[in-house]
Amino acid sequence: MIDLDELSRSKHVTKVFDSTPLAQSKIDVLLEFLLSVPTSLNIQASHYFIAASAPSRSRIAKAMNGGFEANQVKIDTASHVIVFCTRMDVPREHLTKVFEREHADHKFPDDEQEQRWREIVLAGLDMHIHDKKDLSHWLEKQTYMALGMMMMAAAAVEVDATPMEGFCAKALDAELGLRERGLTSTVLLALGKQDPADWILKVLKSRLPRSQTFTFLDDGDVRSSPG
Ligand SMILES: Cc1cc2nc3c(=O)[nH]c(=O)nc-3n(C[C@H](O)[C@H](O)[C@H](O)COP(=O)(O)O)c2cc1C
């Protein structure tokens, strides 16, 4: 069980790992967890590239040229780096795979409910494409939720982690041939064991106070609460 009090006090994010490889059993359990995360409409438009060896990680590190060099050390010293990718659209073939899988997994008690669900999915997709016009944004939100859940999962198995937005997506997409596969890189997660000499451990944590972050709707007139 995760100790949330302890986790609240922790730094959450590692800046330097100690280069030791994680036990395969921990990676397996984390990847199994990643497979299980939910997505809106069960759309499953995220895809993950996992780099463990130094040559694979250095392919990712190349995307830190041009302004993101400070992140290279995390890639170099981590045990594993996961590239969280998102589909750039949802083609019919992807939907067919999801629907066939849901059918094979017996997700629905009967054909009628299965059919109704498929109509809901198609209508939802249509809404994001044509009405909200936010398909990429919506799909990337699903990928970010997987990122957050993986950070918690890593903490649960005592693996240190660093989420990274600081990389050149264009360079990484080209290096891994992502766009040809209908994908783009969204965010990275480095996993490993934090170096006890990591400088971040000496830096105090800073967060806005509760009064500026929470508004309790039961505590009176919210219109007069601080914004
Ligand atoms: C989505 C996300 C992306 C981040 N990207 C980076 C990054 O590219 N490089 C980095 O060093 N830290 C990155 N961070 C760490 C944040 O900068 C850090 O958590 C924040 O400054 C608070 O510091 P603390 O975690 O030490 O309290 C990222 C954090 C999140 C949640």
PDBQT file of the ligand as one rigid body, heavy atoms in Angstrom, charges set to zero:
ROOT
HETATM    1  C1  LIG A 301       4.215  16.558 -17.203  1.00  0.00    +0.000 C 
HETATM    2  C2  LIG A 301       5.528  16.954 -16.571  1.00  0.00    +0.000 A 
HETATM    3  C3  LIG A 301       6.621  17.205 -17.380  1.00  0.00    +0.000 A 
HETATM    4  C4  LIG A 301       7.862  17.517 -16.811  1.00  0.00    +0.000 A 
HETATM    5  N1  LIG A 301       8.950  17.686 -17.628  1.00  0.00    +0.000 NA
HETATM    6  C5  LIG A 301      10.164  17.827 -17.041  1.00  0.00    +0.000 A 
HETATM    7  C6  LIG A 301      11.346  17.857 -17.852  1.00  0.00    +0.000 A 
HETATM    8  O1  LIG A 301      11.304  17.789 -19.074  1.00  0.00    +0.000 OA
HETATM    9  N2  LIG A 301      12.533  17.968 -17.224  1.00  0.00    +0.000 N 
HETATM   10  C7  LIG A 301      12.620  18.056 -15.854  1.00  0.00    +0.000 A 
HETATM   11  O2  LIG A 301      13.733  18.146 -15.333  1.00  0.00    +0.000 OA
HETATM   12  N3  LIG A 301      11.523  18.040 -15.080  1.00  0.00    +0.000 NA
HETATM   13  C8  LIG A 301      10.316  17.934 -15.638  1.00  0.00    +0.000 A 
HETATM   14  N4  LIG A 301       9.200  17.894 -14.841  1.00  0.00    +0.000 N 
HETATM   15  C9  LIG A 301       9.350  18.091 -13.389  1.00  0.00    +0.000 C 
HETATM   16  C10 LIG A 301       8.777  19.427 -12.896  1.00  0.00    +0.000 C 
HETATM   17  O3  LIG A 301       9.547  20.510 -13.390  1.00  0.00    +0.000 OA
HETATM   18  C11 LIG A 301       8.796  19.392 -11.373  1.00  0.00    +0.000 C 
HETATM   19  O4  LIG A 301       7.985  18.351 -10.926  1.00  0.00    +0.000 OA
HETATM   20  C12 LIG A 301       8.285  20.707 -10.795  1.00  0.00    +0.000 C 
HETATM   21  O5  LIG A 301       9.183  21.762 -11.062  1.00  0.00    +0.000 OA
HETATM   22  C13 LIG A 301       8.111  20.611  -9.278  1.00  0.00    +0.000 C 
HETATM   23  O6  LIG A 301       9.324  20.296  -8.673  1.00  0.00    +0.000 OA
HETATM   24  P1  LIG A 301       9.418  19.110  -7.616  1.00  0.00    +0.000 P 
HETATM   25  O7  LIG A 301       8.796  17.921  -8.267  1.00  0.00    +0.000 OA
HETATM   26  O8  LIG A 301      10.884  18.941  -7.375  1.00  0.00    +0.000 OA
HETATM   27  O9  LIG A 301       8.700  19.565  -6.400  1.00  0.00    +0.000 OA
HETATM   28  C14 LIG A 301       7.972  17.619 -15.390  1.00  0.00    +0.000 A 
HETATM   29  C15 LIG A 301       6.848  17.378 -14.596  1.00  0.00    +0.000 A 
HETATM   30  C16 LIG A 301       5.643  17.037 -15.163  1.00  0.00    +0.000 A 
HETATM   31  C17 LIG A 301       4.470  16.740 -14.259  1.00  0.00    +0.000 C 
ENDROOT
TORSDOF 0
